[in-house]
Amino acid sequence: MGLVNPRLADVIAVLDRLYDPSWAESWDAVGLVTGDPDQPVRRVLFAVDPMREVVDEAIAGDFDLLVTHHPLLLKGVNSVAATTPKGRVIHDLIRSNTALHVCHTNADNANPGVSDALAAALGLQDTRPLNPMPDEPLDKLVVFVPIGDTEALLDILSAAGAGQLGNYDRAAWTTVGEQTFRPLEGANPTTGRTGESARVVENRLEMILPRHKRRTVVAALKAAHPYEEPAYDVYELAARPGNRGGGRVGVLAESLKLRDFAELVAANLPGTQHGVRVAGDPDRLITKVAVVGGAGDSEFGKVRAAGVDAYVTADLRHHPATEAQAYATGPALVDVAHWASEWPWLQDADRLLRENLAAQGSTVETHISTLVTDAWTLRL
C-alpha cells in the first residue's frame, strides 16, 4: 500500500513538533494563519516571506499549503479587508483554499533551526547555540517509603512522568534509613500504635521529573503511598542550558583569511542585490565563527563573549557595527541580506517535513521558492 496524502492538521502537527510554538519569542506571531485543518494537503511550498509574489506563486502552482518563515500578520490588526495589500493576500489565500503556516522565531530557536542551516551552508563544524535556551525546568522528588513498597511506588511514579532521563526511564536513586514518628489521636497508621513512637526502616527514593508534571506526579504519590501522610520533598533544580536557542557558534574545517571567508559566504548563499559586506582586516585569519540568521546586531555582546573571529548575520546598522569594531579583540563582521541568511533553512524544513510524514505513512509533494524577496532590488 502506497503513501497517502495527509490532512492539514497532520502536517501542522509535524511542523509543531519540529518547531514548537512554545519556543517562539513572546512578541512573535507563529502558527496557522489560513486553512481548514481537515483539508487534504498534496503540495507544499516553502518560502521566507509571504509576499504578494510568493502567494501568487503558491496559488498559480496549486499548492495546498504555503509555509513561510516570516509572519504575514506580525502586529495586531482590526481589519483584513481587501482594501489593503495584506488584506488582499488573506482574501486570495482563502478564496484559493491555500493554507498559510508560519514558523518564525520558533524555527530560529529550534535545533536544527534557521541558524543551523546557515552554519551548515558555511561549512561550520562542532556548532553550539550562541544564545542557548534553558532545558525544560526539572524538579527532584524525594519520598520516604517502606522497603517492601518501593518497587511498586517507583513504577507508579514512573508512569506519572518521573524518572525519565534522555533514553532511559524508571531512573531513581535509593538509600536505606530509619524513620521515626508517633501517631496522634485520630491517626490511622499503617504501622505503629496511637500515642507510641515507631521506627521503620525505609528507602529514600529520589527521582527527576519535568516541572510541568509536578502536580500529576505528586498526586500519584499520594494516591499510591501506603502511608496516609507520606513524607516527601520537591526541589526545584537549577536551569541548564540546552541545545536549542538563537544563533550558532562553530569552527571552519580550515582557517581562512577574511577575504577568502567572505568569498565563501557569497558563494554558498543565494545572491541578492545587497551582496556581502565586510568589516575588518581582509588578511585576518578566521577559524571560529558565530552566525545568526536574520537581524543580528542585538547579539554583539554574546558574540564578543564567544571569542569568535568573525560574525555572519544580516541587517547590521551603522552605529552598532562601528561600536562593535571599536573593540580591539572584536570579530570581523560579515553582513548578508536578511532573506539570504534565512533561505537555507527552507531546505531543512522541506526535508524534515517529508521524512516525518513518510514515517507516519503519508507524503506530500514539496517545492522551495527561489523568488528573491529581499527588500533591496538595485545596487549602483
Secondary structure, 3 states (H helix, E strand, C coil): CCCECCEHHHHHHHHHHHCCHHHCCCCCCCEEEECCCCCECCEEEEECCCCHHHHHHHHHCCCCEEEECCCCCCCCCCCCCCCCHHHHHHHHHHHCCCEEEECCHHHHCCCCCHHHHHHHHCCEEEEEEEEEEECCCEEEEEEEEEHHHHHHHHHHHHHHCCCCECCECCCCEEEEEEEEECCCCCCCCCCCCCCCCEEEEEEEEEEEEEHHHHHHHHHHHHHHCCCCCCCEEEEECCCCEEEEEEEEEEEEEEEEEHHHHHHHHHHHCCCCCCCCEEECCCCCEEEEEEEEEEECHHHHHHHHHHCCCEEEEECCCHHHHHHHHCCCCCCEEEEECHHHHHHHHHHHHHHHHHHHHHHCCECCEEEECCCCCCCCCCCC
